[in-house]
Amino acid sequence: MSTSDQFLKQQNEYIGLVDEIMQVRKRGERPLAYIRTYGCQQNVADSETIKGMLAQMGYDFTENIEEADFILFNTCAVREHAEDRVFGNVGAIKKLKKNHPTTLIALCGCMMEQQHIAQRIYQSFPFVGLVFGTHCLHKFPQLLYQSLLTGKRQFILNNDDLLVYEGMPKRRDGQFKGWLPIMYGCDNFCTYCIVPYVRGRERSRESKYVLKEARQLIESGYKDITLLGQNVNSYGKGLDENITFSRLLKMIDEIDGDYTLRFMTSHPKDCTKELIDTIAQSRHISTHLHLPFQSGSNRILKLMNRRYTREKYLDIVNYAKEKIPGLSLTSDIIVGFPGETEEDFEQTLSLVEEVGFTSLFTFIYSKRVGTPAAKMDDPTTAEEKSERFQRLLKLQEKVAAERCKSMVGTTQRVLFEEKSKKPGILNARTSGNIVVEAEADESNIGSFGNVAITEAGNWILKGKII
């Protein structure tokens, strides 16, 4: 039996022990857990694993925090705003803990891998009983058991043994959209980014486990499957098998079924023409490519340690446009990186206009303690950064509107996802990740259909089912 298998067997024993304790401590017919997830899709996938473990421990789930026996906030450290929200929401449940002393309040995720954050939680929020970082997810049953048994506060961080643990249960949030992690951690160390410090170095899952989970999702009727990793293009490094991300995509794409395969996030320095060719020749891979460029200035890109240039970015983008008909491109941009000048920012604007992105995820630079960028001189005022940010949003609104307008008159294959706030209308999504509103019966939710595009807004399309 492998080390991983032995460990998971041990955790299964703790799962049974927690179930026994909660049969006594529960407030209702079954113990209830409230889970709040912040941040990226990887955090969502982690929460699904935690929910899987809790379900095996006998927990049901609630959206009413007041009735929960166990409360967990899965946190994000990428931006200061996300951290502030966590502190605010945790502080707000102090009274709840006073009213229900047996309720266990826990925090996990990326924020908890930062020592100064964990120290603040310890000192300022004494009613928080369990804190664990991203590297301790596989130990969750053991940590929960020890917290319930002893009643003592536990703060478990920096416990990365560099192993990938397979076989952990999942309780998926969606019925037709699924998240599939293929790797963990990041080796890029962009100067503004905290992720390598809180998620650790890159570790890839063996392809046999990824393929097994992909088949399970497809056979269970999942229609939209997203492969996850901090940099999916690095997949395979460090594995004994001869595998790359492009090869993994081909292997999953060969699985029969009616589904769309997506992935994120893709780093431009590792985005190869082989990957683009794989997408172009596939049966199931989405025509949406999320390729963050962060800045259009080579000077700023170097300060960011992004390890590509504007020219290299445009080269791969132009190749992708040539090879993939109807390609939809999205990206991330940081405005106001330390030392960014007006000239640097103008180069970002010109790149946005040249590429013609479908949409952008735009952020004003957020200083992260422990990153090199946090120590850089930053003479630009908050007012100047905000003004640039508004100019970027205005430009992207114009670009996106033109992109959407060009799709009027086309027919798009979409996945119907949910009811719109408008009566009788469903929100659907194209292969290129663009939202389409169409009049349709609720029975269509979770299935594919063809829609003729009749109108375009700045960000969404409208159409009629064919």
C-alpha angles and dihedrals in degrees: 000000000000123000089250093051092048091051094049090049088055091049090051088058090054089049088060092047093052090050090055093050094047092052085069101035100043118117096209138023090297131013112263128216128200115201123189117187126198130187134006135012090261088064089050089053091048090052090052088056092049090049089050090056093045091051089055088051089059099261126144120199133243138188090206106088091193093069098044124118090194126033122190131182112196102202140209126215101185096099136023092234091062091051092049091053091054093050091048095048094045091049090052093062096057090102091050091058090050091053093045109030094178092061109109115218117201139180126200140158137066099329090059093060089068111089095211091052093048089049091052091050091049094051102035103035109043091166090068104098105181131038124172134163134229092271093061100055092110089055095055097112091052093047093048092049093051091048093051094043100047103026087219123133115257126201111181117177141151095027100140114154090175092237126131110224115213127192099044112146123250134205104197121214096211132056098208105014115070137184118218117187112208099175142005135219133016136252098189101090098198104195095242098045128096095187099097089053096050101031098037131218124330119285121174127206116237110261093239090064093045091049092047092053092044091054091048091053094047094045089049090058102258109159103184117044123179122197110216135209138129085246111006091183088070092058114136100029109134096017121122091227123082098247138138132183091258091054092047090052091051091050093051092043089058091063108104118239146094104276146112120237119211134172141195149225110021119184114217094222090062099034103115134192086241088063091049091049090050091054092046093051097043132109099211111019115115121249088228119103119188105199114166114212097172095193137019092214119093089207092057092042089057091049088050091051090231093147098217134082134230088254093053090048092052091046093058092041093052091047090051092049090051095049103037116057113219093011114182114208126197130174149176123246131189115206120202101018108177109286096012109153129201088258091054091050092049088057089055091052092049091051091052090052094045096050099040100217121206090220141342137216102219128189138175108234112274117201113233118200110238098028123110092238090061088070096048122107110261110188096162112106124235089244092056092048091049092050091051090047091055091049090053092050091050092050094047091049088057093046093047092048090054091047092051093044090056089061096059108115094028128111116234131194106225140180112229106227113170149341116283121227085247113087115257093006128117127200113229134177131223125221085258090059096250119142117239125192115211137164106251144139118265089242087076093067109116096022137095125247142162120254128190108222110231105163139023133206128184094279109003140050132223125211151150128252114250 
